[in-house]
């Protein structure tokens, strides 16, 4: 079993990372192979809208994006996480999501598409962190991550949101949230084990 976490934060010891680690607790204890990546470590250019991916599942831009897709291909479970920047995901995460346009195909018309991972049994958890305590300040961070993963054919097990956290690592003091994250991770792991 392999689980991949994709972190859109640039802070490697930030609140988003602590939530991911809590989610991964059960899988680690259960012997799953874990790989965690930070999108900021990869060179991912912006989607150009060229439609070069129209007849394949591959983006024609040659950078590190294909390496991440290969990791998704190999994983049974995925965690997609981002802090909130101006009511949405980080620019690293948005570039990654935009490039995933290559993971859908439009065989008949532009109204319906086939997702690369449709029917694959891959499952995921989405995670969002916001400095403000009001959920409205999170904007579309969590819904964007969740809707995106559904669109490319992944089954979203659950979402975790952390509200009211800014200082790196401050989320460690919220034991209830970390416990919820661990329970979410257990659900993810249970789904993978089948």
C-alpha positions in Angstrom: 0.0 0.0 0.0 1.3 3.4 -0.9 0.0 6.8 0.3 1.2 10.1 -1.2 0.8 13.4 0.5 1.0 16.6 -1.7 1.6 19.7 0.3 1.1 23.2 -1.3 2.7 25.0 1.6 6.3 26.3 1.5 6.6 26.0 5.3 8.1 22.5 5.8 7.3 22.6 9.5 4.1 24.5 9.2 0.5 23.7 10.3 -0.4 22.0 7.1 2.4 19.6 7.5 1.4 18.8 11.1 -2.1 17.9 9.9 -0.7 15.7 7.2 1.5 13.9 9.7 -1.5 13.3 12.0 -3.5 11.9 9.1 -0.7 9.5 8.2 -0.3 8.1 11.7 -2.5 5.0 11.2 -1.0 4.2 7.8 2.5 4.5 9.2 1.7 2.2 12.1 0.0 -0.2 9.6 3.1 -0.5 7.5 2.0 1.5 4.4 4.6 3.0 2.2 4.5 6.8 2.7 5.8 9.5 0.5 5.4 13.2 1.3 6.2 16.0 -1.2 6.2 19.8 -1.2 5.1 21.3 -4.4 7.5 24.1 -3.9 10.4 21.6 -4.4 9.2 21.0 -7.9 9.5 23.1 -11.1 5.9 23.3 -12.3 5.1 25.9 -14.9 1.8 27.4 -15.6 -0.7 25.7 -17.9 -0.7 27.4 -21.3 -4.1 26.2 -22.5 -2.5 24.7 -25.6 -4.7 21.6 -25.6 -1.6 19.5 -26.4 -2.8 16.9 -23.9 -6.1 16.4 -25.8 -5.3 13.0 -27.2 -3.3 11.6 -24.2 -3.1 11.8 -20.4 0.2 13.7 -20.7 1.0 17.4 -20.5 3.3 18.5 -23.3 5.2 20.9 -21.0 8.5 19.3 -20.0 9.1 20.1 -16.3 8.6 18.2 -13.0 4.8 17.9 -13.3 5.1 14.4 -14.9 7.1 13.2 -11.9 4.2 14.0 -9.6 1.6 12.4 -11.8 3.7 9.2 -11.8 3.7 9.3 -8.0 -0.2 9.6 -8.1 -0.3 6.7 -10.6 1.6 4.5 -8.1 -0.4 5.5 -5.0 -3.6 4.0 -3.6 -4.2 6.9 -1.3 -3.5 10.6 -1.7 -3.6 13.5 0.7 -3.9 16.9 -1.0 -3.3 19.9 1.4 -2.9 23.6 1.2 -2.9 26.6 3.5 -5.2 29.5 2.6 -3.7 32.4 0.7 -6.2 35.2 -0.1 -9.3 32.9 0.2 -7.9 30.1 -1.9 -5.0 27.6 -2.3 -1.4 28.7 -2.7 0.0 29.5 -6.1 2.1 26.3 -6.1 -1.1 24.3 -5.6 -3.1 26.2 -8.2 -0.4 25.7 -10.8 -0.4 22.0 -10.0 -4.2 21.8 -10.3 -4.3 23.7 -13.5 -1.7 21.4 -15.1 -3.9 18.4 -14.1 -6.2 19.5 -16.9 -4.2 16.8 -18.8 -5.8 14.2 -16.5 -9.2 14.5 -18.1 -10.3 13.8 -21.7 -13.3 15.1 -23.7 -14.1 12.2 -26.1 -17.5 13.5 -27.4 -18.0 17.1 -26.5 -16.9 19.7 -23.9 -19.8 19.0 -21.6 -18.7 15.6 -20.3 -15.3 14.2 -19.6 -13.5 11.0 -18.7 -11.2 11.3 -15.7 -7.9 9.4 -15.7 -8.5 7.9 -12.3 -12.2 7.2 -12.7 -12.9 3.7 -11.4 -9.4 3.2 -10.2 -10.3 2.8 -6.6 -7.9 5.5 -5.5 -9.0 7.4 -2.5 -8.0 10.8 -1.0 -8.3 13.2 1.8 -8.2 17.0 1.4 -6.8 19.4 4.0 -6.9 23.2 4.4 -5.5 25.5 7.0 -6.5 29.1 7.5 -5.1 31.9 9.8 -8.6 33.3 10.5 -11.1 31.5 12.8 -14.1 32.3 10.6 -14.6 29.6 8.0 -15.8 32.1 5.4 -12.2 33.5 5.4 -11.0 30.1 4.1 -12.8 31.0 0.9 -12.8 28.1 -1.6 -9.6 26.4 -0.4 -11.2 23.2 0.8 -13.9 23.1 -1.8 -11.4 23.6 -4.6 -9.2 20.8 -3.4 -12.2 18.5 -3.0 -14.0 19.3 -6.2 -10.7 19.0 -8.2 -10.0 15.5 -6.9 -13.5 14.4 -7.6 -13.1 15.7 -11.1 -10.0 13.7 -11.8 -11.7 10.5 -10.6 -10.6 10.1 -7.0 -13.0 9.2 -4.2 -12.8 11.8 -1.4 -13.0 10.0 1.9 -13.1 13.1 4.1 -11.8 16.6 4.5 -9.9 18.2 7.4 -9.9 21.9 8.1 -7.8 23.9 10.6 -9.1 27.3 11.4 -7.3 30.0 13.4 -3.7 28.9 12.9 -0.9 31.1 11.7 2.3 30.6 13.6 4.2 27.6 12.3 3.4 24.6 14.4 0.7 26.3 16.5 -1.7 23.6 15.4 0.1 21.1 17.6 -1.7 22.6 20.6 -5.1 21.7 19.2 -5.4 18.0 20.4 -9.0 17.7 19.2 -8.2 18.7 15.7 -5.1 16.4 15.5 -7.3 13.6 16.9 -9.9 14.3 14.1 -7.0 14.2 11.6 -5.9 10.8 12.9 -9.4 9.4 12.7 -9.7 10.7 9.1 -6.4 9.0 8.4 -7.7 5.8 9.8 -10.7 6.0 7.5 -8.4 6.5 4.5 -6.2 3.6 5.5 -9.3 1.3 6.1 -10.5 2.2 2.6 -7.2 1.3 1.1 -7.0 -2.0 2.9 -10.5 -2.7 1.7 
